[in-house]
Amino acid sequence: PVSTRHAQENVLQRVLQLPVVSSTCQTLQRKYSSTKESHPLMASVCEVYERGVQGAGALAMWGMEPVVRRLEPQFAVANNLACRGLDHLEEKIPALQYPVDK
């Protein structure tokens, strides 16, 4: 049976909230922004790429919606299993709770 705690959680959100992951993402975002500010040509290439990714992402979500709705029960089970696995990892690897610099 799916536990109510894990049924309400999203494993991807949990992973992104781990200090080690969130601090890594913040560092990468700062580097990306810094690079764009320092190199005008790179900034224009990045902006074109970002618009393309946004458009493709929106189109993919629109196309996948019927499939996602049909597979929702399977996703819930997979999410539950992944959350339990993440619980185990967080318990066994305390370093996940620290930012990268620590």
FIZA-113784 format. One record per atom (N, C-alpha, C): residue number from 1; residue in three letters; chain; atom name; x, z, y. Coordinates in nm, 3 decimals. Last residue first. Example, Ala and Ser with C-alpha at 12.3 -4.5 7.8 and 13.67 -1.06 7.14 Angstrom:
<kedrens>
{kedren 2,SER,A,N,{1.285,0.708,-0.225}}
{kedren 2,SER,A,CA,{1.367,0.714,-0.106}}
{kedren 2,SER,A,C,{1.290,0.787,0.003}}
{kedren 1,ALA,A,N,{1.319,0.780,-0.569}}
{kedren 1,ALA,A,CA,{1.230,0.780,-0.450}}
{kedren 1,ALA,A,C,{1.320,0.780,-0.330}}
</kedrens>
This chain:
<kedrens>
{kedren 102,LYS,A,N,{3.062,0.221,2.225}}
{kedren 102,LYS,A,CA,{3.091,0.350,2.164}}
{kedren 102,LYS,A,C,{3.122,0.331,2.018}}
{kedren 101,ASP,A,N,{2.996,-0.037,2.299}}
{kedren 101,ASP,A,CA,{3.118,0.021,2.354}}
{kedren 101,ASP,A,C,{3.153,0.157,2.297}}
{kedren 100,VAL,A,N,{2.745,-0.078,2.177}}
{kedren 100,VAL,A,CA,{2.865,-0.141,2.122}}
{kedren 100,VAL,A,C,{2.992,-0.075,2.173}}
{kedren 99,PRO,A,N,{2.552,0.228,2.154}}
{kedren 99,PRO,A,CA,{2.588,0.101,2.216}}
{kedren 99,PRO,A,C,{2.720,0.049,2.161}}
{kedren 98,TYR,A,N,{2.419,0.366,1.850}}
{kedren 98,TYR,A,CA,{2.510,0.373,1.963}}
{kedren 98,TYR,A,C,{2.534,0.236,2.022}}
{kedren 97,GLN,A,N,{2.278,0.345,1.618}}
{kedren 97,GLN,A,CA,{2.211,0.416,1.728}}
{kedren 97,GLN,A,C,{2.299,0.426,1.854}}
{kedren 96,LEU,A,N,{2.439,0.243,1.427}}
{kedren 96,LEU,A,CA,{2.336,0.154,1.483}}
{kedren 96,LEU,A,C,{2.268,0.215,1.605}}
{kedren 95,ALA,A,N,{2.587,0.450,1.327}}
{kedren 95,ALA,A,CA,{2.646,0.372,1.436}}
{kedren 95,ALA,A,C,{2.545,0.275,1.498}}
{kedren 94,PRO,A,N,{2.460,0.551,1.099}}
{kedren 94,PRO,A,CA,{2.430,0.612,1.230}}
{kedren 94,PRO,A,C,{2.484,0.531,1.348}}
{kedren 93,ILE,A,N,{2.348,0.423,0.835}}
{kedren 93,ILE,A,CA,{2.449,0.376,0.930}}
{kedren 93,ILE,A,C,{2.418,0.429,1.069}}
{kedren 92,LYS,A,N,{2.142,0.540,0.689}}
{kedren 92,LYS,A,CA,{2.274,0.530,0.627}}
{kedren 92,LYS,A,C,{2.385,0.490,0.724}}
{kedren 91,GLU,A,N,{1.921,0.526,0.861}}
{kedren 91,GLU,A,CA,{1.958,0.654,0.801}}
{kedren 91,GLU,A,C,{2.102,0.651,0.750}}
{kedren 90,GLU,A,N,{1.907,0.259,0.918}}
{kedren 90,GLU,A,CA,{1.927,0.353,1.028}}
{kedren 90,GLU,A,C,{1.971,0.489,0.976}}
{kedren 89,LEU,A,N,{1.856,0.159,0.659}}
{kedren 89,LEU,A,CA,{1.981,0.126,0.728}}
{kedren 89,LEU,A,C,{2.010,0.224,0.841}}
{kedren 88,HIS,A,N,{1.598,0.268,0.613}}
{kedren 88,HIS,A,CA,{1.709,0.303,0.524}}
{kedren 88,HIS,A,C,{1.843,0.275,0.593}}
{kedren 87,ASP,A,N,{1.452,0.139,0.815}}
{kedren 87,ASP,A,CA,{1.457,0.286,0.809}}
{kedren 87,ASP,A,C,{1.579,0.331,0.729}}
{kedren 86,LEU,A,N,{1.486,-0.123,0.727}}
{kedren 86,LEU,A,CA,{1.549,-0.082,0.851}}
{kedren 86,LEU,A,C,{1.557,0.070,0.860}}
{kedren 85,GLY,A,N,{1.325,-0.117,0.500}}
{kedren 85,GLY,A,CA,{1.468,-0.145,0.486}}
{kedren 85,GLY,A,C,{1.545,-0.101,0.609}}
{kedren 84,ARG,A,N,{1.079,-0.075,0.625}}
{kedren 84,ARG,A,CA,{1.132,0.028,0.534}}
{kedren 84,ARG,A,C,{1.282,0.009,0.512}}
{kedren 83,CYS,A,N,{1.063,-0.314,0.766}}
{kedren 83,CYS,A,CA,{1.068,-0.187,0.840}}
{kedren 83,CYS,A,C,{1.122,-0.076,0.751}}
{kedren 82,ALA,A,N,{1.047,-0.496,0.552}}
{kedren 82,ALA,A,CA,{1.162,-0.502,0.642}}
{kedren 82,ALA,A,C,{1.175,-0.372,0.722}}
{kedren 81,LEU,A,N,{0.799,-0.424,0.444}}
{kedren 81,LEU,A,CA,{0.921,-0.411,0.363}}
{kedren 81,LEU,A,C,{1.045,-0.409,0.452}}
{kedren 80,ASN,A,N,{0.635,-0.489,0.665}}
{kedren 80,ASN,A,CA,{0.638,-0.353,0.611}}
{kedren 80,ASN,A,C,{0.766,-0.330,0.530}}
{kedren 79,ASN,A,N,{0.680,-0.764,0.685}}
{kedren 79,ASN,A,CA,{0.717,-0.676,0.796}}
{kedren 79,ASN,A,C,{0.729,-0.532,0.747}}
{kedren 78,ALA,A,N,{0.567,-0.849,0.443}}
{kedren 78,ALA,A,CA,{0.711,-0.870,0.467}}
{kedren 78,ALA,A,C,{0.760,-0.779,0.580}}
{kedren 77,VAL,A,N,{0.299,-0.778,0.492}}
{kedren 77,VAL,A,CA,{0.371,-0.718,0.379}}
{kedren 77,VAL,A,C,{0.522,-0.730,0.401}}
{kedren 76,ALA,A,N,{0.248,-0.941,0.714}}
{kedren 76,ALA,A,CA,{0.231,-0.795,0.725}}
{kedren 76,ALA,A,C,{0.307,-0.725,0.613}}
{kedren 75,PHE,A,N,{0.283,-1.196,0.607}}
{kedren 75,PHE,A,CA,{0.373,-1.149,0.711}}
{kedren 75,PHE,A,C,{0.366,-0.997,0.725}}
{kedren 74,GLN,A,N,{0.064,-1.203,0.435}}
{kedren 74,GLN,A,CA,{0.199,-1.206,0.377}}
{kedren 74,GLN,A,C,{0.302,-1.158,0.479}}
{kedren 73,PRO,A,N,{-0.148,-1.203,0.623}}
{kedren 73,PRO,A,CA,{-0.133,-1.092,0.526}}
{kedren 73,PRO,A,C,{0.007,-1.087,0.464}}
{kedren 72,GLU,A,N,{-0.088,-1.449,0.771}}
{kedren 72,GLU,A,CA,{-0.080,-1.316,0.833}}
{kedren 72,GLU,A,C,{-0.071,-1.202,0.732}}
{kedren 71,LEU,A,N,{-0.110,-1.710,0.700}}
{kedren 71,LEU,A,CA,{-0.008,-1.630,0.630}}
{kedren 71,LEU,A,C,{0.004,-1.488,0.684}}
{kedren 70,ARG,A,N,{-0.303,-1.813,0.870}}
{kedren 70,ARG,A,CA,{-0.328,-1.812,0.725}}
{kedren 70,ARG,A,C,{-0.232,-1.720,0.651}}
{kedren 69,ARG,A,N,{-0.174,-1.785,1.119}}
{kedren 69,ARG,A,CA,{-0.300,-1.714,1.094}}
{kedren 69,ARG,A,C,{-0.328,-1.704,0.943}}
{kedren 68,VAL,A,N,{0.042,-1.957,1.082}}
{kedren 68,VAL,A,CA,{0.067,-1.814,1.102}}
{kedren 68,VAL,A,C,{-0.060,-1.735,1.073}}
{kedren 67,VAL,A,N,{-0.092,-2.202,1.071}}
{kedren 67,VAL,A,CA,{-0.015,-2.155,0.955}}
{kedren 67,VAL,A,C,{0.007,-2.005,0.964}}
{kedren 66,PRO,A,N,{-0.201,-2.223,1.330}}
{kedren 66,PRO,A,CA,{-0.289,-2.219,1.212}}
{kedren 66,PRO,A,C,{-0.218,-2.165,1.088}}
{kedren 65,GLU,A,N,{0.048,-2.209,1.492}}
{kedren 65,GLU,A,CA,{-0.057,-2.108,1.499}}
{kedren 65,GLU,A,C,{-0.150,-2.107,1.377}}
{kedren 64,MET,A,N,{0.235,-2.410,1.502}}
{kedren 64,MET,A,CA,{0.244,-2.314,1.392}}
{kedren 64,MET,A,C,{0.128,-2.216,1.387}}
{kedren 63,GLY,A,N,{0.185,-2.554,1.735}}
{kedren 63,GLY,A,CA,{0.173,-2.620,1.605}}
{kedren 63,GLY,A,C,{0.170,-2.523,1.488}}
{kedren 62,TRP,A,N,{0.239,-2.360,1.929}}
{kedren 62,TRP,A,CA,{0.106,-2.422,1.924}}
{kedren 62,TRP,A,C,{0.083,-2.486,1.786}}
{kedren 61,MET,A,N,{0.509,-2.311,1.877}}
{kedren 61,MET,A,CA,{0.410,-2.203,1.862}}
{kedren 61,MET,A,C,{0.270,-2.260,1.849}}
{kedren 60,ALA,A,N,{0.619,-2.564,1.940}}
{kedren 60,ALA,A,CA,{0.630,-2.510,1.804}}
{kedren 60,ALA,A,C,{0.527,-2.401,1.780}}
{kedren 59,LEU,A,N,{0.565,-2.577,2.215}}
{kedren 59,LEU,A,CA,{0.507,-2.676,2.124}}
{kedren 59,LEU,A,C,{0.510,-2.626,1.980}}
{kedren 58,ALA,A,N,{0.722,-2.363,2.306}}
{kedren 58,ALA,A,CA,{0.576,-2.362,2.329}}
{kedren 58,ALA,A,C,{0.507,-2.459,2.234}}
{kedren 57,GLY,A,N,{0.977,-2.455,2.230}}
{kedren 57,GLY,A,CA,{0.922,-2.329,2.177}}
{kedren 57,GLY,A,C,{0.772,-2.323,2.190}}
{kedren 56,ALA,A,N,{1.005,-2.683,2.384}}
{kedren 56,ALA,A,CA,{1.003,-2.695,2.238}}
{kedren 56,ALA,A,C,{0.944,-2.571,2.174}}
{kedren 55,GLY,A,N,{1.007,-2.563,2.640}}
{kedren 55,GLY,A,CA,{0.905,-2.662,2.603}}
{kedren 55,GLY,A,C,{0.893,-2.676,2.453}}
{kedren 54,GLN,A,N,{1.235,-2.398,2.619}}
{kedren 54,GLN,A,CA,{1.103,-2.340,2.651}}
{kedren 54,GLN,A,C,{0.991,-2.435,2.608}}
{kedren 53,VAL,A,N,{1.433,-2.589,2.572}}
{kedren 53,VAL,A,CA,{1.406,-2.487,2.471}}
{kedren 53,VAL,A,C,{1.268,-2.424,2.494}}
{kedren 52,GLY,A,N,{1.427,-2.730,2.814}}
{kedren 52,GLY,A,CA,{1.400,-2.797,2.687}}
{kedren 52,GLY,A,C,{1.362,-2.699,2.578}}
{kedren 51,ARG,A,N,{1.505,-2.533,2.995}}
{kedren 51,ARG,A,CA,{1.372,-2.594,3.007}}
{kedren 51,ARG,A,C,{1.332,-2.663,2.877}}
{kedren 50,GLU,A,N,{1.767,-2.485,2.898}}
{kedren 50,GLU,A,CA,{1.668,-2.378,2.897}}
{kedren 50,GLU,A,C,{1.526,-2.434,2.907}}
{kedren 49,TYR,A,N,{1.891,-2.735,2.948}}
{kedren 49,TYR,A,CA,{1.879,-2.686,2.811}}
{kedren 49,TYR,A,C,{1.769,-2.579,2.802}}
{kedren 48,VAL,A,N,{1.884,-2.733,3.227}}
{kedren 48,VAL,A,CA,{1.818,-2.841,3.153}}
{kedren 48,VAL,A,C,{1.793,-2.796,3.009}}
{kedren 47,GLU,A,N,{2.042,-2.505,3.273}}
{kedren 47,GLU,A,CA,{1.904,-2.508,3.318}}
{kedren 47,GLU,A,C,{1.824,-2.617,3.246}}
{kedren 46,CYS,A,N,{2.292,-2.583,3.168}}
{kedren 46,CYS,A,CA,{2.219,-2.471,3.108}}
{kedren 46,CYS,A,C,{2.071,-2.473,3.146}}
{kedren 45,VAL,A,N,{2.362,-2.784,3.349}}
{kedren 45,VAL,A,CA,{2.345,-2.817,3.207}}
{kedren 45,VAL,A,C,{2.263,-2.709,3.138}}
{kedren 44,SER,A,N,{2.384,-2.632,3.583}}
{kedren 44,SER,A,CA,{2.283,-2.739,3.575}}
{kedren 44,SER,A,C,{2.258,-2.780,3.430}}
{kedren 43,ALA,A,N,{2.592,-2.455,3.512}}
{kedren 43,ALA,A,CA,{2.460,-2.403,3.547}}
{kedren 43,ALA,A,C,{2.354,-2.511,3.535}}
{kedren 42,MET,A,N,{2.809,-2.627,3.484}}
{kedren 42,MET,A,CA,{2.759,-2.557,3.365}}
{kedren 42,MET,A,C,{2.618,-2.504,3.391}}
{kedren 41,LEU,A,N,{2.841,-2.690,3.752}}
{kedren 41,LEU,A,CA,{2.808,-2.795,3.656}}
{kedren 41,LEU,A,C,{2.750,-2.734,3.529}}
{kedren 40,PRO,A,N,{2.906,-2.435,3.868}}
{kedren 40,PRO,A,CA,{2.783,-2.507,3.904}}
{kedren 40,PRO,A,C,{2.743,-2.616,3.804}}
{kedren 39,HIS,A,N,{3.026,-2.154,3.749}}
{kedren 39,HIS,A,CA,{3.048,-2.296,3.723}}
{kedren 39,HIS,A,C,{2.919,-2.374,3.750}}
{kedren 38,SER,A,N,{2.947,-1.895,3.810}}
{kedren 38,SER,A,CA,{3.085,-1.936,3.838}}
{kedren 38,SER,A,C,{3.107,-2.086,3.828}}
{kedren 37,GLU,A,N,{2.686,-1.869,3.722}}
{kedren 37,GLU,A,CA,{2.715,-1.850,3.864}}
{kedren 37,GLU,A,C,{2.853,-1.905,3.900}}
{kedren 36,LYS,A,N,{2.716,-1.908,3.446}}
{kedren 36,LYS,A,CA,{2.633,-2.001,3.523}}
{kedren 36,LYS,A,C,{2.664,-1.991,3.672}}
{kedren 35,THR,A,N,{2.874,-1.686,3.386}}
{kedren 35,THR,A,CA,{2.928,-1.820,3.365}}
{kedren 35,THR,A,C,{2.849,-1.922,3.445}}
{kedren 34,SER,A,N,{2.692,-1.481,3.444}}
{kedren 34,SER,A,CA,{2.818,-1.489,3.517}}
{kedren 34,SER,A,C,{2.878,-1.630,3.506}}
{kedren 33,SER,A,N,{2.498,-1.528,3.249}}
{kedren 33,SER,A,CA,{2.464,-1.537,3.392}}
{kedren 33,SER,A,C,{2.589,-1.554,3.477}}
{kedren 32,TYR,A,N,{2.654,-1.482,3.017}}
{kedren 32,TYR,A,CA,{2.586,-1.610,3.037}}
{kedren 32,TYR,A,C,{2.554,-1.630,3.186}}
{kedren 31,LYS,A,N,{2.726,-1.214,3.054}}
{kedren 31,LYS,A,CA,{2.830,-1.318,3.044}}
{kedren 31,LYS,A,C,{2.771,-1.455,3.073}}
{kedren 30,ARG,A,N,{2.472,-1.091,3.051}}
{kedren 30,ARG,A,CA,{2.557,-1.081,3.170}}
{kedren 30,ARG,A,C,{2.665,-1.190,3.170}}
{kedren 29,GLN,A,N,{2.392,-1.156,2.790}}
{kedren 29,GLN,A,CA,{2.314,-1.204,2.904}}
{kedren 29,GLN,A,C,{2.397,-1.200,3.032}}
{kedren 28,LEU,A,N,{2.583,-1.014,2.640}}
{kedren 28,LEU,A,CA,{2.578,-1.161,2.631}}
{kedren 28,LEU,A,C,{2.501,-1.220,2.749}}
{kedren 27,THR,A,N,{2.511,-0.753,2.714}}
{kedren 27,THR,A,CA,{2.646,-0.804,2.743}}
{kedren 27,THR,A,C,{2.647,-0.956,2.741}}
{kedren 26,GLN,A,N,{2.251,-0.741,2.611}}
{kedren 26,GLN,A,CA,{2.274,-0.725,2.755}}
{kedren 26,GLN,A,C,{2.411,-0.780,2.796}}
{kedren 25,CYS,A,N,{2.305,-0.768,2.337}}
{kedren 25,CYS,A,CA,{2.224,-0.869,2.406}}
{kedren 25,CYS,A,C,{2.245,-0.861,2.557}}
{kedren 24,THR,A,N,{2.449,-0.530,2.296}}
{kedren 24,THR,A,CA,{2.512,-0.659,2.270}}
{kedren 24,THR,A,C,{2.438,-0.770,2.343}}
{kedren 23,SER,A,N,{2.251,-0.342,2.351}}
{kedren 23,SER,A,CA,{2.370,-0.347,2.437}}
{kedren 23,SER,A,C,{2.446,-0.478,2.417}}
{kedren 22,SER,A,N,{2.067,-0.400,2.144}}
{kedren 22,SER,A,CA,{2.028,-0.419,2.284}}
{kedren 22,SER,A,C,{2.149,-0.425,2.377}}
{kedren 21,VAL,A,N,{2.223,-0.335,1.916}}
{kedren 21,VAL,A,CA,{2.172,-0.471,1.936}}
{kedren 21,VAL,A,C,{2.138,-0.494,2.083}}
{kedren 20,VAL,A,N,{2.279,-0.065,1.948}}
{kedren 20,VAL,A,CA,{2.389,-0.158,1.922}}
{kedren 20,VAL,A,C,{2.345,-0.302,1.948}}
{kedren 19,PRO,A,N,{2.017,0.048,1.986}}
{kedren 19,PRO,A,CA,{2.118,0.048,2.093}}
{kedren 19,PRO,A,C,{2.231,-0.053,2.071}}
{kedren 18,LEU,A,N,{1.736,-0.135,1.884}}
{kedren 18,LEU,A,CA,{1.852,-0.058,1.839}}
{kedren 18,LEU,A,C,{1.959,-0.064,1.948}}
{kedren 17,GLN,A,N,{1.548,-0.312,1.970}}
{kedren 17,GLN,A,CA,{1.556,-0.183,2.041}}
{kedren 17,GLN,A,C,{1.672,-0.097,1.994}}
{kedren 16,LEU,A,N,{1.560,-0.522,1.794}}
{kedren 16,LEU,A,CA,{1.603,-0.546,1.932}}
{kedren 16,LEU,A,C,{1.616,-0.417,2.012}}
{kedren 15,VAL,A,N,{1.448,-0.396,1.571}}
{kedren 15,VAL,A,CA,{1.589,-0.436,1.567}}
{kedren 15,VAL,A,C,{1.641,-0.457,1.710}}
{kedren 14,ARG,A,N,{1.183,-0.365,1.661}}
{kedren 14,ARG,A,CA,{1.264,-0.248,1.626}}
{kedren 14,ARG,A,C,{1.412,-0.281,1.627}}
{kedren 13,GLN,A,N,{1.105,-0.631,1.690}}
{kedren 13,GLN,A,CA,{1.110,-0.544,1.807}}
{kedren 13,GLN,A,C,{1.195,-0.421,1.780}}
{kedren 12,LEU,A,N,{1.118,-0.706,1.419}}
{kedren 12,LEU,A,CA,{1.204,-0.772,1.517}}
{kedren 12,LEU,A,C,{1.216,-0.687,1.643}}
{kedren 11,VAL,A,N,{0.922,-0.547,1.299}}
{kedren 11,VAL,A,CA,{1.062,-0.526,1.264}}
{kedren 11,VAL,A,C,{1.155,-0.591,1.365}}
{kedren 10,ASN,A,N,{0.672,-0.383,1.456}}
{kedren 10,ASN,A,CA,{0.725,-0.516,1.436}}
{kedren 10,ASN,A,C,{0.874,-0.501,1.413}}
{kedren 9,GLU,A,N,{0.420,-0.153,1.345}}
{kedren 9,GLU,A,CA,{0.551,-0.185,1.400}}
{kedren 9,GLU,A,C,{0.585,-0.331,1.374}}
{kedren 8,GLN,A,N,{0.191,-0.107,1.206}}
{kedren 8,GLN,A,CA,{0.179,-0.119,1.351}}
{kedren 8,GLN,A,C,{0.311,-0.158,1.417}}
{kedren 7,ALA,A,N,{0.274,-0.080,0.949}}
{kedren 7,ALA,A,CA,{0.180,-0.188,0.976}}
{kedren 7,ALA,A,C,{0.168,-0.210,1.127}}
{kedren 6,HIS,A,N,{0.425,0.151,0.955}}
{kedren 6,HIS,A,CA,{0.495,0.023,0.950}}
{kedren 6,HIS,A,C,{0.402,-0.094,0.979}}
{kedren 5,ARG,A,N,{0.211,0.339,0.968}}
{kedren 5,ARG,A,CA,{0.321,0.340,1.065}}
{kedren 5,ARG,A,C,{0.388,0.204,1.070}}
{kedren 4,THR,A,N,{0.052,0.290,0.747}}
{kedren 4,THR,A,CA,{-0.002,0.260,0.880}}
{kedren 4,THR,A,C,{0.107,0.259,0.986}}
{kedren 3,SER,A,N,{0.199,0.116,0.472}}
{kedren 3,SER,A,CA,{0.183,0.238,0.550}}
{kedren 3,SER,A,C,{0.134,0.202,0.689}}
{kedren 2,VAL,A,N,{0.039,-0.069,0.227}}
{kedren 2,VAL,A,CA,{0.112,-0.079,0.353}}
{kedren 2,VAL,A,C,{0.090,0.050,0.432}}
{kedren 1,PRO,A,N,{0.082,0.000,-0.120}}
{kedren 1,PRO,A,CA,{0.000,0.000,0.000}}
{kedren 1,PRO,A,C,{0.086,0.000,0.126}}
</kedrens>
